[in-house]
Protein backbone atom coordinates (compact mmCIF):
# COMPACT_ATOMS: atom_id res chain seq x y z
CA UNK A 1 0.00 0.00 0.00
CA UNK A 2 1.07 3.60 -0.62
CA UNK A 3 1.68 6.12 2.14
CA UNK A 4 -1.45 8.15 1.30
CA UNK A 5 -3.55 4.99 1.63
CA UNK A 6 -2.28 4.38 5.17
CA UNK A 7 -2.96 8.05 5.95
CA UNK A 8 -6.51 7.67 4.62
CA UNK A 9 -7.05 4.61 6.84
CA UNK A 10 -6.02 6.58 9.96
CA UNK A 11 -8.19 9.50 8.79
CA UNK A 12 -11.19 7.13 8.59
CA UNK A 13 -10.37 5.86 12.09
CA UNK A 14 -10.72 9.43 13.34
CA UNK A 15 -14.00 9.81 11.44
CA UNK A 16 -15.35 6.77 13.32
CA UNK A 17 -14.87 8.59 16.64
CA UNK A 18 -16.75 11.57 15.23
CA UNK A 19 -19.84 9.37 14.83
CA UNK A 20 -19.99 8.53 18.55
CA UNK A 21 -21.31 11.76 20.08
CA UNK A 22 -24.44 11.68 17.91
CA UNK A 23 -25.39 8.13 18.88
CA UNK A 24 -24.48 8.72 22.53
CA UNK A 25 -26.89 11.69 22.62
CA UNK A 26 -29.59 9.55 21.00
CA UNK A 27 -29.03 6.82 23.60
CA UNK A 28 -29.21 9.33 26.46
CA UNK A 29 -32.40 10.82 25.06
CA UNK A 30 -33.86 7.29 25.00
CA UNK A 31 -33.31 7.12 28.77
CA UNK A 32 -30.16 5.02 29.06
CA UNK A 33 -27.44 5.83 31.61
CA UNK A 34 -23.70 6.38 31.18
CA UNK A 35 -23.02 2.91 32.62
CA UNK A 36 -25.38 1.20 30.18
CA UNK A 37 -24.22 3.14 27.13
CA UNK A 38 -20.48 2.86 27.84
CA UNK A 39 -20.67 -0.77 28.96
CA UNK A 40 -22.79 -1.68 25.93
CA UNK A 41 -20.40 0.12 23.59
CA UNK A 42 -17.27 -1.72 24.72
CA UNK A 43 -19.00 -5.06 25.23
CA UNK A 44 -20.58 -5.21 21.78
CA UNK A 45 -17.48 -3.70 20.19
CA UNK A 46 -15.19 -6.38 21.64
CA UNK A 47 -17.63 -9.12 20.59
CA UNK A 48 -17.76 -7.78 17.03
CA UNK A 49 -13.97 -7.72 16.83
CA UNK A 50 -13.57 -11.30 18.10
CA UNK A 51 -16.24 -12.44 15.65
CA UNK A 52 -14.14 -10.92 12.88
CA UNK A 53 -11.07 -12.77 14.17
CA UNK A 54 -12.96 -16.07 13.70
CA UNK A 55 -13.18 -15.41 9.94
CA UNK A 56 -9.51 -14.51 9.47
CA UNK A 57 -6.44 -16.67 9.07
CA UNK A 58 -5.38 -18.07 12.43
CA UNK A 59 -1.99 -17.00 13.75
CA UNK A 60 -0.53 -17.84 17.13
CA UNK A 61 0.97 -15.18 19.34
CA UNK A 62 2.89 -15.59 22.56
CA UNK A 63 1.48 -14.98 26.02
CA UNK A 64 3.86 -12.04 26.40
CA UNK A 65 2.55 -10.43 23.20
CA UNK A 66 -1.04 -11.00 24.31
CA UNK A 67 -0.43 -9.31 27.65
CA UNK A 68 1.29 -6.34 26.01
CA UNK A 69 -1.67 -5.82 23.68
CA UNK A 70 -4.19 -6.16 26.51
CA UNK A 71 -2.27 -3.60 28.57
CA UNK A 72 -2.10 -1.32 25.53
CA UNK A 73 -5.90 -1.40 25.47
CA UNK A 74 -6.09 0.15 28.94
CA UNK A 75 -5.69 3.78 27.73
CA UNK A 76 -8.30 2.98 25.07
CA UNK A 77 -10.86 2.17 27.76
CA UNK A 78 -9.73 5.00 30.03
CA UNK A 79 -10.30 7.54 27.26
CA UNK A 80 -14.00 6.72 27.23
CA UNK A 81 -14.21 6.74 31.02
CA UNK A 82 -12.40 10.09 31.42
CA UNK A 83 -14.28 11.78 28.58
CA UNK A 84 -17.66 10.74 29.96
CA UNK A 85 -16.58 12.02 33.38
CA UNK A 86 -15.67 15.37 31.81
CA UNK A 87 -19.12 15.56 30.23
CA UNK A 88 -20.68 15.36 33.69
CA UNK A 89 -19.55 18.92 34.53
CA UNK A 90 -18.64 20.45 31.14
CA UNK A 91 -20.83 21.11 28.14
CA UNK A 92 -20.06 18.98 25.09
CA UNK A 93 -18.46 21.76 23.04
CA UNK A 94 -16.00 22.60 25.82
CA UNK A 95 -15.25 18.97 26.71
CA UNK A 96 -14.31 18.16 23.12
CA UNK A 97 -11.87 21.08 23.11
CA UNK A 98 -9.99 19.46 25.99
CA UNK A 99 -10.07 16.05 24.27
CA UNK A 100 -8.83 17.67 21.08
CA UNK A 101 -5.53 18.56 22.77
CA UNK A 102 -4.33 15.09 21.70
CA UNK A 103 -3.34 16.81 18.44
CA UNK A 104 -0.27 18.50 19.96
CA UNK A 105 0.30 15.93 22.73
CA UNK A 106 0.87 13.28 20.03
CA UNK A 107 3.62 15.35 18.43
CA UNK A 108 5.14 15.90 21.90
CA UNK A 109 5.10 12.12 22.51
CA UNK A 110 6.85 11.53 19.20
CA UNK A 111 9.50 14.10 20.11
CA UNK A 112 10.11 12.72 23.62
CA UNK A 113 9.91 8.97 22.97
CA UNK A 114 11.00 8.69 19.32
CA UNK A 115 13.41 11.66 19.39
CA UNK A 116 11.66 13.06 16.32
CA UNK A 117 11.59 16.85 16.51
CA UNK A 118 8.46 18.35 14.90
CA UNK A 119 9.02 20.27 11.69
CA UNK A 120 7.84 23.85 11.23
CA UNK A 121 5.19 22.55 8.83
CA UNK A 122 3.80 20.16 11.44
CA UNK A 123 3.73 22.87 14.11
CA UNK A 124 1.89 25.17 11.69
CA UNK A 125 -0.60 22.38 10.93
CA UNK A 126 -1.24 21.84 14.65
CA UNK A 127 -1.83 25.57 15.13
CA UNK A 128 -4.38 25.54 12.30
CA UNK A 129 -6.12 22.51 13.83
CA UNK A 130 -6.41 24.08 17.28
CA UNK A 131 -7.87 27.31 15.85
CA UNK A 132 -10.30 25.26 13.77
CA UNK A 133 -11.31 23.15 16.76
CA UNK A 134 -12.17 26.20 18.85
CA UNK A 135 -14.39 27.53 16.06
CA UNK A 136 -15.95 24.15 15.19
CA UNK A 137 -16.91 23.45 18.80
CA UNK A 138 -18.85 26.73 18.94
CA UNK A 139 -16.68 27.92 21.82
CA UNK A 140 -16.26 31.45 20.45
CA UNK A 141 -19.94 31.96 19.68
CA UNK A 142 -21.04 31.40 23.28
CA UNK A 143 -21.04 34.34 25.64
CA UNK A 144 -21.01 32.28 28.85
CA UNK A 145 -18.84 29.26 29.50
CA UNK A 146 -19.20 27.04 32.57
CA UNK A 147 -15.63 25.98 33.32
CA UNK A 148 -15.13 23.30 35.96
CA UNK A 149 -11.71 22.40 37.40
CA UNK A 150 -12.62 18.72 37.75
CA UNK A 151 -14.22 18.61 34.32
CA UNK A 152 -11.16 20.26 32.77
CA UNK A 153 -8.86 17.77 34.50
CA UNK A 154 -10.93 14.81 33.24
CA UNK A 155 -10.93 16.30 29.74
CA UNK A 156 -7.15 16.71 29.67
CA UNK A 157 -6.72 13.18 31.02
CA UNK A 158 -8.89 11.86 28.18
CA UNK A 159 -6.62 13.67 25.70
CA UNK A 160 -3.55 12.15 27.36
CA UNK A 161 -4.91 8.59 27.36
CA UNK A 162 -6.17 8.91 23.77
CA UNK A 163 -2.70 10.05 22.68
CA UNK A 164 -1.18 7.12 24.57
CA UNK A 165 -3.52 4.73 22.77
CA UNK A 166 -2.58 6.19 19.37
CA UNK A 167 1.13 6.02 20.27
CA UNK A 168 0.86 2.37 21.36
CA UNK A 169 -1.12 1.50 18.22
CA UNK A 170 1.89 2.56 16.16
CA UNK A 171 4.54 0.77 18.22
CA UNK A 172 3.16 -2.31 20.03
CA UNK A 173 2.50 -5.62 18.26
CA UNK A 174 3.77 -4.58 14.83
CA UNK A 175 4.05 -8.21 13.72
CA UNK A 176 0.55 -9.10 14.92
CA UNK A 177 -2.26 -9.26 12.31
CA UNK A 178 -4.31 -6.02 12.59
CA UNK A 179 -7.60 -7.83 13.28
CA UNK A 180 -6.12 -9.90 16.11
CA UNK A 181 -4.31 -6.85 17.48
CA UNK A 182 -7.55 -4.88 17.43
CA UNK A 183 -9.34 -7.69 19.30
CA UNK A 184 -6.82 -7.64 22.16
CA UNK A 185 -6.81 -3.83 22.32
CA UNK A 186 -10.62 -3.70 22.50
CA UNK A 187 -10.63 -6.44 25.15
CA UNK A 188 -8.18 -4.45 27.27
CA UNK A 189 -10.46 -1.42 26.96
CA UNK A 190 -13.50 -3.54 27.85
CA UNK A 191 -11.86 -4.84 31.04
CA UNK A 192 -11.18 -1.28 32.23
CA UNK A 193 -14.73 -0.12 31.46
CA UNK A 194 -16.32 -3.11 33.22
CA UNK A 195 -14.22 -2.42 36.31
CA UNK A 196 -15.28 1.25 36.40
CA UNK A 197 -18.87 0.63 35.27
CA UNK A 198 -20.05 -2.78 36.60
CA UNK A 199 -22.29 -4.32 33.91
CA UNK A 200 -25.43 -4.75 36.00
CA UNK A 201 -27.53 -4.05 32.89
CA UNK A 202 -26.55 -7.50 31.57
CA UNK A 203 -28.91 -9.03 34.14
CA UNK A 204 -31.84 -6.81 33.13
CA UNK A 205 -33.10 -8.28 29.85
CA UNK A 206 -35.40 -5.37 28.81
CA UNK A 207 -32.59 -2.85 29.36
CA UNK A 208 -30.07 -5.07 27.57
CA UNK A 209 -32.35 -5.50 24.55
CA UNK A 210 -33.11 -1.79 24.48
CA UNK A 211 -29.52 -0.61 24.68
CA UNK A 212 -28.29 -3.28 22.22
CA UNK A 213 -28.90 -1.26 19.00
CA UNK A 214 -27.00 1.70 20.43
CA UNK A 215 -24.30 -0.58 21.80
CA UNK A 216 -23.81 -2.24 18.41
CA UNK A 217 -23.47 1.08 16.58
CA UNK A 218 -21.21 2.61 19.24
CA UNK A 219 -19.25 -0.63 19.49
CA UNK A 220 -18.70 -0.74 15.74
CA UNK A 221 -17.60 2.87 15.34
CA UNK A 222 -16.02 3.38 18.76
CA UNK A 223 -14.42 0.04 19.66
CA UNK A 224 -14.18 -2.35 16.70
CA UNK A 225 -13.14 -0.13 13.77
CA UNK A 226 -10.75 2.49 15.27
CA UNK A 227 -8.20 0.02 16.77
CA UNK A 228 -8.33 -2.02 13.54
CA UNK A 229 -7.78 1.00 11.30
CA UNK A 230 -5.09 2.43 13.59
CA UNK A 231 -3.34 -0.96 13.75
CA UNK A 232 -3.13 -0.95 9.95
CA UNK A 233 -2.22 2.69 9.38
CA UNK A 234 -0.40 4.02 12.46
CA UNK A 235 2.83 1.98 12.09
CA UNK A 236 3.29 3.66 8.69
CA UNK A 237 2.22 7.22 9.54
CA UNK A 238 3.69 7.48 13.05
CA UNK A 239 1.95 9.02 16.08
CA UNK A 240 2.77 12.61 15.08
CA UNK A 241 1.03 12.58 11.71
CA UNK A 242 -1.46 10.05 13.09
CA UNK A 243 -2.85 12.48 15.66
CA UNK A 244 -3.17 15.17 12.98
CA UNK A 245 -5.15 12.79 10.76
CA UNK A 246 -7.33 11.72 13.70
CA UNK A 247 -8.49 15.33 14.00
CA UNK A 248 -11.12 14.30 11.42
CA UNK A 249 -13.19 13.36 14.47
CA UNK A 250 -14.46 16.88 15.15
CA UNK A 251 -15.69 17.79 11.61
CA UNK A 252 -17.65 14.53 11.47
CA UNK A 253 -19.16 15.17 14.92
CA UNK A 254 -20.28 18.67 13.94
CA UNK A 255 -21.70 17.52 10.58
CA UNK A 256 -23.71 14.65 12.07
CA UNK A 257 -25.07 16.79 14.89
CA UNK A 258 -26.37 19.19 12.26
CA UNK A 259 -27.96 16.64 9.93
CA UNK A 260 -29.07 13.86 12.31
CA UNK A 261 -29.72 15.68 15.58
CA UNK A 262 -30.83 18.82 13.68
CA UNK A 263 -28.77 20.98 16.04
CA UNK A 264 -28.02 24.53 14.97
CA UNK A 265 -24.48 24.92 13.61
CA UNK A 266 -23.30 28.50 13.18
CA UNK A 267 -21.26 29.86 10.30
CA UNK A 268 -18.17 30.06 12.54
CA UNK A 269 -18.52 26.35 13.35
CA UNK A 270 -18.67 25.41 9.66
CA UNK A 271 -15.67 27.66 9.12
CA UNK A 272 -13.89 25.74 11.88
CA UNK A 273 -14.69 22.45 10.13
CA UNK A 274 -13.13 23.75 6.90
CA UNK A 275 -10.06 25.03 8.79
CA UNK A 276 -9.56 21.63 10.46
CA UNK A 277 -9.71 19.88 7.09
CA UNK A 278 -7.16 22.37 5.73
CA UNK A 279 -4.91 21.66 8.72
CA UNK A 280 -5.15 17.90 8.15
CA UNK A 281 -4.32 18.26 4.46
CA UNK A 282 -1.43 20.63 5.24
CA UNK A 283 0.08 18.20 7.76
CA UNK A 284 -0.30 15.28 5.38
CA UNK A 285 1.22 17.13 2.42
CA UNK A 286 4.28 18.05 4.48
CA UNK A 287 4.75 14.43 5.47
CA UNK A 288 4.20 13.25 1.88
CA UNK A 289 6.76 15.71 0.50
CA UNK A 290 9.28 14.53 3.08
CA UNK A 291 8.74 10.88 2.23
CA UNK A 292 9.02 11.54 -1.52
CA UNK A 293 12.21 13.52 -0.92
CA UNK A 294 13.76 10.64 1.05
CA UNK A 295 12.66 8.22 -1.67
CA UNK A 296 14.31 10.31 -4.41
CA UNK A 297 17.55 10.58 -2.40
CA UNK A 298 17.59 6.82 -1.92
CA UNK A 299 17.08 6.19 -5.63
CA UNK A 300 19.83 8.68 -6.51
CA UNK A 301 22.32 6.97 -4.18
CA UNK A 302 21.41 3.58 -5.64
CA UNK A 303 21.92 4.82 -9.19
CA UNK A 304 25.31 6.33 -8.37
Secondary structure, DSSP 8 states (H G I E B T S, - for coil): --HHHHHHHHHHHHHHHHHHHHHHHHHHHTT--HHHHHHHHHHHHHHHHHHHHHTS------HHHHHHHHHHTHHHHHHHHHHHHHHHHS-HHHHHHHHTTHHHHHHHHHHHHH-----HHHHHHHHHHHHHHHHHTTTTT-S-----HHHHHHHHHHHHHHHHHHHHHHHS-TTS-HHHHHHHHHHHHHHHHHHHS--GGGG-HHHHHHHHHHHHHHHIIIIIHHHHHHHHHHHHHHHHHHHHHTTHHHHHHHHHHHHTS-----HHHHHHHHHHHHHHHHHHHHHHHHHHHHHHHHHHHHH-
